[in-house]
Amino acid sequence: MTHPGELISAYLDGELSRAEIEQLLIHLDGCGRCAAEMQNMQVVRSAVRSLPLLELPARLVAEADADVVPLHRNRGFLVGAAAAVVALVIAIAAIVTPSAATVSLEELNSRYGARASLDPAFGPAKMVVPDLTELLE
Amino acid sequence: MRRLVAFATALVLLPASTALAAELDDLLEESREASYSAEQVITCSTPDGVHDAVIELSQSSGELHVGAPVAPGVEVAAGSGGWTLVREGAVVSSANVEGTGDVPEPRYSVDEGTDTEYLGRNAIRYEMAGDGVVRAELVFDAEIGALLRVVTFNADGSVYCERRFITFDPEAPLPVDEENAEVIQSAEGGAQSDLPDTLGGFDRLDVYQDDAGFVFAYYSDGFFSFAVFQIPSVLVVDSGSPVTLGERVYTRSFSPGQVTFAWETMNGGMAMVGDLPPDMHEEVLAGLPAPEDPGLLRRLWRSLFG
């Protein structure tokens, strides 16, 4: 068996099967280098675990809040605002389209009638007469 | 010798045909100058049914005033490039244009005319024909030249519209009210347009662009005429109905003596307004941009920003 460095780490993490553990222990019994390596790794792990947990300074948390959290809020606000503007534009267009974009027959009649009055054939045969139902409205 | 005879024959015939072509213009010109008042019945048989009206009109010095017994307080005044619709003393719609003075190539001629009687007066009846097809029957007053009756025909000989006087008084033209000659829209001829020079045998005489963004061209064949409009927005024809001509779908509306087609293109609305008979509609419209759905986004854009 070659020196199983990765198996040592896995063993310390509790990730080996029973058969793998037996195989590793047999190797450690006969290999001082691997036994020493496992001992070192155990020391380091113990040392890390023994470090105290520190509270973040309140000022740092406040600064982080100011920089990070509001950024998400701004993005959401911008997306929402953009959606609102689009919705508003569509709503206005939907309301405005039938009236503002409408041209009446009278506007066409007046122009056609004006030009037709210059026509040599203009007269009772060519007089542009608006629809009387339209006149009565 | 045969060449000489042919040349002499041509000399005899050429002035005759020219005279016939010019005679229609002369008759219409004389009719424009007549002064009178009258009641006129208009009856048009259209593909959408019969459209008729009774109007009162007076003509003086080329100016024509029209009212309707069923619509008191409403009057239309037209002449010399102006057209004004007045309702209850207020101008509802008005336009004033200047023409370039161009005239179409003569397309119609009239026959020699036959004496007749109309409303107890001596009159002369003419048939107006083009390309061998009778397109109108015209009855002029023999004394003052007023056009008393006009019947226009489709190519198959069926009647499209009849306009006839039912009363006629050459002594009493109605007074002309100049106070209502307010101009709401004005336009000068000579604007640029990509509209064709000719459409279905009609010559484009003028192109106008006015303050409201309307571009319109006036076409005439010497008797019938129409205007083609390019509109920056959408034309809504309340009384119109969809019609398919040559696989193209338009909104069409008839009124007494007049037809309106409206449709949309990618660049805005278009309309054709005129007095041409129905059998001419398809050929004229085929020469214009076809109806196209501009899509929702383009509609919105046009409605918001023009």
Interface residues (C-beta under 8 A of the other chain):
Chain A: V89 I90 I92 A93 V96 T97 P98 A100 A101 T102 V103 S104 L105 E106 E107 L108 N109 S110 R111 Y112 G113 A114 R115 A116 S117 L118 D119 P120 A121 F122 G123 P124 A125 K126 M127 V128 V129 P130 D131 L132 T133 E134 L135 L136
Chain B: D25 L28 E29 S31 R32 A38 Q40 I42 H51 A53 I55 L57 Q59 G62 L64 V66 A68 V70 A71 V74 V76 A78 G79 S80 G81 G82 W83 T84 L85 R87 V92 S93 S94 A95 N96 V97 G99 V103 A136 L138 A146 L147 V150 R163 F165 I184 Q185 A187 D206 Y208 D210 A212 F214 F216 Y218 S220 G222 F223 S225 F226 A227 F229 I231 S233 V234 L235 V236 V237 S239 S253 S255 P256 G257 Q258 T260 G269 A271 V273 G274 D275 R299 L300 R302 S303 L304
